Amino acid sequence: MKKFLIAGNWKMNKTESEAEEFIAALKAKGLSKPEQVCVCVPFTDLRTVKKALEGTGIGIGAQNCHFEESGAFTGEVSVPMLKEIGIDYCVIGHSERREYFNETDVSVNKKLKALIQAGITPILCVGESLEIREQGTEQTFVAGQVIADFDGIGIADAAKIVIAYEPIWAIGTGKTATPDQAEEMCAFIRGVLSGIYDNETGDAFIIQYGGSMKPGNAKELLEKKDINGGLIGGASLKVDDFAAIAEAAAGIE
Ligand code: PGA
C-alpha cells in the first residue's frame, strides 16, 4: 500500500486560541486516516496543539530548529526543547527560510542530523526557483540540494527523512506544478536518493509535493506514483480544505 503524509504548514499564522479552534474543528471532521496527517505550527502553538491532538492519531510538527543543543543563540529553539514537548516532525530548509533567514545546505544538514538523533522526523524541503526552471536546470539544482543536505547521513537513517519537493514558483502563487511536472521531479529525487543509497532505500522515502496544493488538484497529484503526500501552506489554514486534501489521500490505495 502506498504511504502518504499530508502535512499542514501553517507558517506564521494562528495564535494559540486560533490554533485551538482549528484543531477542535479538524477533530470534528473525523478524518479517516489521521495517522497520515500532521500539522506543523508556530513554536508558540506547539504545546496547545499537542494537547488538543491527544488521542487523535494526527501528528504535530515545528517549522524550524537550531542544530546546537543549547547556548548563546538568542531567539532560537533547540531540538531538545522540541523533543520535550513531544513533537513528531520538523520542517527543515523551507524555501522561505533559505531565502529570508540565510538557511543553507550546510545548516540544513546539521539540523537534519540533530533531529534524527532525537528521533524527530525531519520534513526536508527542496525545490527550484522560477529562474532555474526557465533555464531548464531544475534537476541539477535539486540534485545538488539533496546531495548536500544528505551529506554524512547513513543508510539506516536516510529514509527517516521526509522530503518535500516544492518548486518555489508554485508556493503561495496559485500556480501549481502540473501532476506530470511534480511527478517527474519527485521520481527524479527518488532516483538521486537511490543513487546515494540503494533502490530499496530510495523506494522507501516519503516524497511530498508542495506548492498551491488544494482540494481541487490534490487527488491527481497524489495519485502519481512517486508523490507520497503534500506539504500544504495556504489550504492548511482552512479546516474544510485541509480535511478534503487529507481525505483525497485516504481514498488512494
Ligand atoms: P502553499 O505553500 O500551499 O501556500 O503554496 C506550500 C509551502 O510553502 O509549504
Residues whose N, C-alpha, C, O or C-beta is under 5 A from the ligand:
A	BS01	PGA	N9 A170 I171 G172 T173 G210 G211 S212 M213 L231 I232 G233 G234 A235
